Amino acid sequence: MSAFHTHGRGHLDGPVVIFGTGLLGASIGLGLRGRGVPVFLSDPSPTNQAVAVDIGAGRPISELAAELDGGPQLVVVAAPPDVTADVVEHALGEYPGAVVVDIASVKAGIQADLRRRGVDMSRYVGTHPMAGREKSGPVAARGELFTSMPWVLCPSEESSADALQTARSLAGDLGAIVTQFNAEEHDEAVALVSHLPQVMSSLLASRLQGTPLHALSLAGNGLRDTTRIAASDPTLWVQILGGNAGKIVEILYGVREDLNRLIGTLEDPLAPGARLDLAQLMSEGNAGQARVPGKHGGPPQAYSWLTVLVDDKPGQIARLLTEIGEIGVNVEDLRLDHSSGQNVGMVELSVLPNKHDLLIEALSDRGWRVLQ
């Protein structure tokens, strides 16, 4: 395993050219401009490019030649996965002195395609910032989008040390946590931790299409949490799933085996051993969930939860959090829900176990309605 973590060393001087002004490309531009790095933008959509310029993500690519005698230090290809190799090849040819990185979410296929084309692989580094939002386009861009988020570098065997350092500086300047994998390791990892969750969320949400509204009114945070990413852009995900199909389908074979096992058990839930099999299946889920890294990427840690009822009116949540701060307890996680049919909100709070009883007592003394 070649993965390691580091914060970027060194900083970009620029200029930086960004091809593609969607959510990620425009966010990179905003983040770099915030550090004083000159950025120039190009997009096949004049509207997207104009919006990205208007929000301050960079200047139009047409102004690059007038601004510089030489070419850019770095080109970031933020194009859709199905055209990434084309844009990378163009950038390597157009700017022979620049390092070129892409930010597509699949790596091995693009790297192999570029190698077949015979481009200068020494100046190219594949990368993947593990950040995003359900919203898309430059209007959703944020300069702090990558702060404390993983950014995977996938250099090829031909990538030069200077090119790798430039890619690392890009991620570091944007506040990301830099991780290095080879392309195959990356695609295998994201198939499980990113692509499979999207597929499962979309499959679950698709079952809701014909559900009566009175049944959906019973939905709580469990359904909302597990279907949240089903709102993602279908066009982009067609490309991502197609580009990493081999890795994803291997995982889906295992999911299919588990589903067949569950279906077989539930078809005769009173059969000898059926309850044990169900318990084992749920326990296996417990064990997997416990391996997900905890807060700030650290080891998993058990937290205690409590629920505070708040009036559904402005300022209540802010007042609650302010008072928790005055009590001296740190909130590790927070979820919001609403009581069906009542004008009451429910704030679910996660705290360290040794602060649980203290917080309940202190909030109750201050007049808050606390549920354990």
Protein Blocks (a to p, Z undefined) as FASTA:
>chain_A
ZZdcdddedjdebjaddehjafklmmmmmmmmmnopacddddfblklmmmmmmnopaccf
klmmmmpmbdcfbdcdfbdfklmmmmmmmmmmmmmmbccddfbfbfklmmmmmmmnopaf
klgccddddbddfbecjklgcfklmgopacdddddfklcfklmmmmmmmmmmnopacddd
dfklmmmmmmmmmmmmmmmmmmmmmmmmmgcfklmmmpcfklmmmmmmmmpcfklmmmmm
mmmmmmmmmmmmmmmmmmmmmmmmmmmmmbghklmmmmmmmmmmmmmmmmpccehhiacd
ddddddddddddehklmmmmmmmmmnopacfbdcddddehiacdcddddddfklmmmmmm
mmmmnopacdZZ
